Amino acid sequence: MIYEEPKVLVGTLTYEGHYYCQELALHNIKTMPYKNFKQIVVDTSKKPTNARKLRKLGYEVYRIKWNDSAMKRIIDGWNLMIKKAIDGGYDYLLCTAADWILPQHTITSLVSHDADIVGPLCKIKGRYGPPCVAKSGWQEDYSQFCKLDLYEWEEIMDLKPRLIKCHGAPIGMISRRVFEKIPFRYCEGIGEDLVYWQECKDNKFQFYCDLGVHVKHFQNPWRQQIWKKKKSEKKQCKGQRSSKKYTGR
């Protein structure tokens, strides 16, 4: 019997602000060795300029209706990917964004687990970001999420086994049994990945993290400069406060 690889749709969310990284990210996905996958791009820009540019490069690009809320645009983009995955009869949907640089073995590794939802380990600003892995283990109580004591990058690299339970993910390989049932939903003040995690948990589905797949967050150089400047200013202010002597009233 000949083994047939699961059919995977890889959807990448982008907008004009990803000008500095989107071509690298998309080309990286395009050249992955996994055979049975299709790549699409969902552009959330207000104007069609970015989508036209990517179509000229040969990518299949879809646009969503403009909304002033960035979070609502992101959710509309994810749900458009879900619709394409359902209509196309795909076994899995890999949701990602143009500022994440995926290693070449991403699809192969994530599909191999046959998990409800499995994401890679994401590195942001020198430490890992979501999917979040807590030192106290898996937490069933969603209200306690913000109080979790999370592993640092150096600590989590030594964890065993490779596949562990986690809390939400900005990049996820979602199985058909999940995306057929659960769309992304907007909730004021809460990230869409955490809302999705909660609804998956309510429906007895489980998030996992593959610690063997490391993904780098490719930040906008302009934003990085602002972040470094703010961090430097914060340190200076802290130093000035600590140098002041208390003279009493």
NUTOR-982187 format. One line per 5 residues: for each residue x, y, z of C-alpha. Coordinates in nm, 4 decimals. Layout:
<gulos>
X,Y,Z ~ ...
</gulos>
This chain:
<gulos>
0.0000,0.0000,0.0000 ~ 0.1380,0.3390,-0.1023 ~ 0.1442,0.5994,0.1742 ~ -0.0222,0.9262,0.0754 ~ 0.0849,1.2385,0.2581
-0.1974,1.4336,0.4267 ~ -0.3234,1.7225,0.2171 ~ -0.2141,2.0526,0.3750 ~ -0.3173,2.4110,0.3046 ~ -0.0614,2.6690,0.4213
-0.2149,3.0133,0.4663 ~ 0.0000,3.3193,0.5333 ~ -0.1442,3.6427,0.6685 ~ 0.0246,3.9627,0.5514 ~ -0.0241,4.3361,0.4913
0.1778,4.6257,0.3515 ~ 0.3637,4.6638,0.6823 ~ 0.5338,4.3295,0.6184 ~ 0.7211,4.4757,0.3201 ~ 1.0553,4.3979,0.4873
0.9982,4.0221,0.5293 ~ 0.6996,3.8859,0.3357 ~ 0.8876,3.7812,0.0225 ~ 1.1447,3.5912,0.2299 ~ 0.8762,3.4213,0.4384
0.6633,3.3252,0.1385 ~ 0.9560,3.1970,-0.0667 ~ 1.0692,2.9925,0.2332 ~ 0.7296,2.8195,0.2472 ~ 0.7182,2.7745,-0.1293
1.0449,2.5776,-0.1259 ~ 0.9535,2.3366,0.1573 ~ 1.0162,1.9714,0.0655 ~ 0.6724,1.8464,0.1738 ~ 0.4944,1.7424,-0.1451
0.1196,1.7495,-0.0810 ~ 0.0556,2.1127,0.0127 ~ -0.0827,2.4301,-0.1381 ~ 0.0195,2.7833,-0.0452 ~ -0.2156,3.0804,-0.0282
-0.1741,3.4366,0.0981 ~ -0.4389,3.6510,0.2683 ~ -0.3670,4.0231,0.2501 ~ -0.5331,4.2509,0.5086 ~ -0.4071,4.5822,0.3645
-0.6471,4.8696,0.3085 ~ -0.5296,4.9202,-0.0504 ~ -0.4773,4.6480,-0.3166 ~ -0.1182,4.7499,-0.3947 ~ 0.0499,4.4827,-0.1816
-0.1764,4.2044,-0.3091 ~ -0.1049,4.3022,-0.6702 ~ 0.2679,4.2937,-0.6027 ~ 0.2505,3.9424,-0.4565 ~ 0.0306,3.8145,-0.7400
0.2926,3.9320,-0.9877 ~ 0.5417,3.7145,-0.8003 ~ 0.3169,3.4134,-0.8652 ~ 0.1370,3.3768,-0.5326 ~ -0.2351,3.3024,-0.4941
-0.3535,3.6050,-0.2968 ~ -0.6909,3.6844,-0.1409 ~ -0.8029,4.0110,0.0161 ~ -1.0520,4.0691,0.2934 ~ -1.2935,4.3536,0.3497
-1.1297,4.6430,0.5357 ~ -1.2045,4.6920,0.9051 ~ -1.0548,4.9633,1.1270 ~ -0.9856,4.7001,1.3928 ~ -0.6583,4.5181,1.3215
-0.7691,4.2255,1.5371 ~ -1.0927,4.1854,1.3414 ~ -0.8972,4.1929,1.0140 ~ -0.6689,3.9183,1.1441 ~ -0.9644,3.7032,1.2495
-1.1374,3.7556,0.9135 ~ -0.8125,3.6453,0.7491 ~ -0.7878,3.3265,0.9561 ~ -1.1517,3.2418,0.8860 ~ -1.1033,3.2920,0.5128
-0.8220,3.0358,0.5328 ~ -1.0559,2.7956,0.7148 ~ -1.3161,2.8364,0.4402 ~ -1.0561,2.7627,0.1718 ~ -0.9383,2.4554,0.3641
-1.2926,2.3190,0.4002 ~ -1.3880,2.3892,0.0384 ~ -1.0654,2.2347,-0.0873 ~ -1.0972,1.9161,0.1159 ~ -0.7711,1.9627,0.3060
-0.6705,1.7419,0.5977 ~ -0.4772,2.0184,0.7733 ~ -0.4536,2.3959,0.7733 ~ -0.1260,2.5602,0.8738 ~ -0.1997,2.9204,0.9769
0.0995,3.1519,0.9818 ~ 0.1955,3.5155,0.9192 ~ 0.4562,3.6823,0.7010 ~ 0.6724,3.7927,0.9939 ~ 0.7391,3.4337,1.1041
1.0278,3.2523,0.9343 ~ 0.9474,2.8801,0.9282 ~ 1.2176,2.6110,0.9056 ~ 1.2007,2.3815,0.6057 ~ 1.0829,2.0782,0.8053
0.7842,2.2612,0.9606 ~ 0.5032,2.0933,0.7644 ~ 0.6573,1.7460,0.7806 ~ 0.7168,1.7639,1.1557 ~ 0.3826,1.9153,1.2576
0.1743,1.6812,1.0407 ~ 0.3532,1.3733,1.1751 ~ 0.1882,1.4096,1.5184 ~ -0.1707,1.3799,1.3903 ~ -0.2646,1.6229,1.6700
-0.5792,1.8337,1.6975 ~ -0.3649,2.1494,1.6866 ~ 0.0132,2.1642,1.7082 ~ 0.2367,2.4697,1.6835 ~ 0.6124,2.5270,1.6701
0.8215,2.6948,1.9385 ~ 0.8303,3.0666,1.8581 ~ 1.1153,3.2986,1.9545 ~ 1.0312,3.6651,2.0236 ~ 1.2780,3.9285,2.1522
1.5284,3.6748,2.2802 ~ 1.2773,3.4458,2.4532 ~ 1.0056,3.2149,2.3375 ~ 0.6519,3.3398,2.2926 ~ 0.3250,3.1522,2.2433
0.2583,2.8624,2.2409 ~ 0.2952,2.9157,2.6146 ~ 0.4403,2.6368,2.8257 ~ 0.3947,2.6785,3.1994 ~ 0.6273,2.5450,3.4698
0.3226,2.4392,3.6662 ~ 0.2074,2.2240,3.3761 ~ -0.1148,2.2331,3.1786 ~ -0.3783,2.4651,3.3266 ~ -0.7448,2.3832,3.2737
-0.8630,2.7100,3.4295 ~ -0.8558,2.9766,3.1592 ~ -0.8946,3.2587,3.4134 ~ -0.5511,3.1730,3.5565 ~ -0.3689,3.2040,3.2223
-0.2125,3.5457,3.2836 ~ -0.0741,3.4278,3.6181 ~ 0.1281,3.1395,3.4725 ~ 0.5005,3.1128,3.5437 ~ 0.6444,3.0409,3.1978
0.9731,2.8797,3.1015 ~ 1.2593,3.0936,2.9687 ~ 1.4088,3.0078,2.6289 ~ 1.7146,2.8312,2.7758 ~ 1.4972,2.6245,3.0093
1.2404,2.5146,2.7558 ~ 1.5042,2.3910,2.5112 ~ 1.5875,2.1102,2.7564 ~ 1.2301,1.9913,2.8088 ~ 1.1271,1.6358,2.7269
0.9285,1.4958,2.5516 ~ 0.9347,1.6912,2.2286 ~ 0.5549,1.7150,2.2047 ~ 0.3885,1.8794,2.5051 ~ 0.0570,2.0441,2.5891
0.0493,2.4229,2.5621 ~ -0.1787,2.7282,2.5816 ~ -0.2595,2.8859,2.2457 ~ -0.0354,2.9477,1.9437 ~ 0.0167,3.2230,1.6827
0.1151,2.9548,1.4321 ~ -0.0799,2.6317,1.4258 ~ -0.1266,2.3165,1.2221 ~ -0.5023,2.2656,1.2670 ~ -0.6616,1.9316,1.1810
-0.9791,1.9120,0.9779 ~ -1.1726,1.7696,1.2726 ~ -1.1077,2.1030,1.4464 ~ -1.1354,2.3706,1.1757 ~ -1.4590,2.2182,1.0408
-1.6154,2.2778,1.3801 ~ -1.4500,2.5883,1.5285 ~ -1.3956,2.9265,1.3557 ~ -1.1834,3.2087,1.4956 ~ -1.3880,3.4540,1.6998
-1.3359,3.8125,1.8120 ~ -1.3414,3.8875,2.1837 ~ -1.2633,4.2357,2.3144 ~ -0.9297,4.2552,2.4954 ~ -0.8228,3.8919,2.4405
-0.5890,3.7573,2.1720 ~ -0.7573,3.5492,1.9034 ~ -0.5289,3.2518,1.9730 ~ -0.6360,3.2391,2.3391 ~ -1.0037,3.2611,2.2460
-0.9507,2.9789,1.9963 ~ -0.7690,2.7715,2.2602 ~ -1.0569,2.8159,2.5037 ~ -1.3185,2.7066,2.2501 ~ -1.1060,2.4081,2.1470
-1.0736,2.3068,2.5121 ~ -1.4497,2.3420,2.5585 ~ -1.4932,2.1041,2.2643 ~ -1.2393,1.8511,2.4007 ~ -0.9676,1.9402,2.1482
-0.6077,1.9890,2.2585 ~ -0.3231,2.2312,2.1715 ~ 0.0313,2.0934,2.1540 ~ 0.3736,2.2409,2.0968 ~ 0.6482,2.0675,1.8970
0.9691,2.1722,2.0727 ~ 1.1709,2.0445,1.7762 ~ 1.0436,2.3154,1.5401 ~ 1.1897,2.6597,1.6190 ~ 1.0399,2.9630,1.4480
1.1925,3.3105,1.4479 ~ 0.9784,3.6223,1.4716 ~ 1.1139,3.8620,1.2085 ~ 1.0309,4.2004,1.3604 ~ 1.0087,4.5262,1.1703
1.3552,4.6925,1.2004 ~ 1.1840,5.0284,1.2675 ~ 0.9851,4.8826,1.5573 ~ 1.2944,4.7101,1.6931 ~ 1.4740,5.0455,1.7089
1.1818,5.2013,1.8982 ~ 1.1686,4.9065,2.1381 ~ 1.5444,4.9287,2.2074 ~ 1.5201,5.3058,2.2588 ~ 1.2345,5.2678,2.5092
1.4227,4.9930,2.6916 ~ 1.7330,5.2162,2.7131 ~ 1.5293,5.5124,2.8392 ~ 1.3626,5.2926,3.1005 ~ 1.7025,5.1780,3.2296
1.8275,5.5380,3.2454 ~ 1.5212,5.6501,3.4423 ~ 1.5628,5.3597,3.6812 ~ 1.9278,5.4506,3.7313 ~ 1.8443,5.8150,3.8001
1.5847,5.7179,4.0600 ~ 1.8203,5.4816,4.2411 ~ 2.0972,5.7467,4.2556 ~ 1.8793,5.9987,4.4424 ~ 1.9352,6.0117,4.8161
1.6486,6.0315,5.0634 ~ 1.6787,6.3481,5.2737 ~ 1.3542,6.3157,5.4655 ~ 1.0701,6.5635,5.4861
</gulos>
